[in-house]
Each structure stands twice: as structure tokens, then as C-alpha cells.
Amino acid sequence: MPEPRAALITRPLEDSRREADALEAAGIPSEIWPLTAIRPVATRCWVPPTVDGLLLTSGHGARAFAALSDRRDLPALCVGARTAEIARGLGFAAMPGGGDAAALARFAIGSGLRHFFHPRGRDTAADLPALLKPSGQHVTEAVLYAAEETGPPPSPVAHALASGRIGAVGLWSARNAALFARHLTTLNAAPGLVAVAISEAAARPLADSALTLRIADMPTGPAMRAALVETLGTPT
């Protein structure tokens, strides 16, 4: 039986390695091209005394906050199970939301907490303060890191795209999709490449591209991996 075509993983390096390991366990080879790298942009982090909960929309936010603050007494409402897992490993009492920012906002509205602290990156996909304002809840945000663009693909990745060895590219955010769309103008990607996005919003920057688009059934890591595995032809 021929080896399945590879998945292209575009998350920051540590996350991409974890995704590649999971796909390898499912029989899918991977190439890694981190479209962004996580860089700290703050040296201090002050939490207002009225804050009674954290909103964590990524593991990067959890790590950045933990590096700058010794506060571990605040309940952490997390966007998904993986972020909650990372937060618990850092000492937080973490609870997972529904997998995206809208579900996290609904979780926060029902939590009974009134003032949240949101450690986040420079670019964000959702306006949590606006989502929670109608319910009378307040969100203090702090930009602690940036996901900085890394540039063109490594030569092995460019060759794998041109040769058709890569059959699908995974895109975990709208920003990643926008960066990939921009690179498509100079990449010599073979026909048949499928873009697998974690959500409709993440797929939108590629709506006018020639790529076939596929959306994960849910905005979660396991659903993304399942979509990549199914797209590349190996049963889960």
C-alpha cells in the first residue's frame, strides 16, 4: 500500500511538533512549517484587585501569564481542553470551554464571575470585552506575546508542496490562513492541495483561492486531526 500524502502543519513549532506526533500515530506523515513564532512582548503583568477570574484563549497566553505572575488563586476559564490541560500543568484551577471564543464567552457569562483578566497575544480573533459587556461583565486585557511571521517555507517543505507529497495543509486560525494565502502567490504547490481549517472563520482568507477547503466538525484539536486524517485517506 502506498504511503499516504503528508499533512503540512503550520502552528508555532512546539505545537506543530505535538500535532505531527499525533498524526504520525494515526499513520499520517507530516511536514512542519511554523507560519508564526511566539515572542514575549511584556516584562510585567499587573492584575487589578477586582479580578475574580482568568480567560485563557490559548496555551501561549497561559504560559505567558504564568511567566510574569505568581497568581494561581484565580479560576481559569479556558477556550478548550488543550488550553485547560496546559493551564493545570502551570498550577491553575482550569476549566475548558466549548472550543472557540464564542463558546468561551457563553461559559464566562454563566460562570457568575464579574471581572476577568485576559492575557493574550497581539493579534486576537475575538473581542471578548465586547462579547461580555452586555452581561455586565468586565474584561481587562493584557498583550503579553506576539505571534510573529516566520517567512518563506524551508526548502524541504517547498519541495514537498511542489512535488505533491503534501496533500493537506492544516490551518488553526484566520491569521495563519491569511499568511498561507499570501505565500500561495509564490509557492509552486501541486494541484489537489486541500486546506483543512479549524473553523469557518479560519477558512475565510482562502475563500478565493484555488484550494479545496474543508472545515473541521468542531473547533477543537481532536476534530482538526480527525479532519486531516480523513482528508489524507487513513481511517482514524
Buried (B, 14 or more C-beta within 10 A) or exposed (E): EEEBBBBBBBBBBBBBBBBBEBBEEBBBBBBBBBBBBBEEEBEEBEBEEEBBBBBBBBBBBBBBBBBBBEBEEBBBBBBBBBBBBBBBEBEBEBBBBBBBBBBBBBBBBEBEBBBBBBBBBEEBBBEBBEBBEEEEBBBBBBBBBBBBEBEEBBEEBBBBBEEBBBBBBBBBBBBBBBBBBEBBEEBEBBEEBBBBBBBEBBBBBBEEBEBBBBBBEBBBBBBBBBBBBBBBEBEE
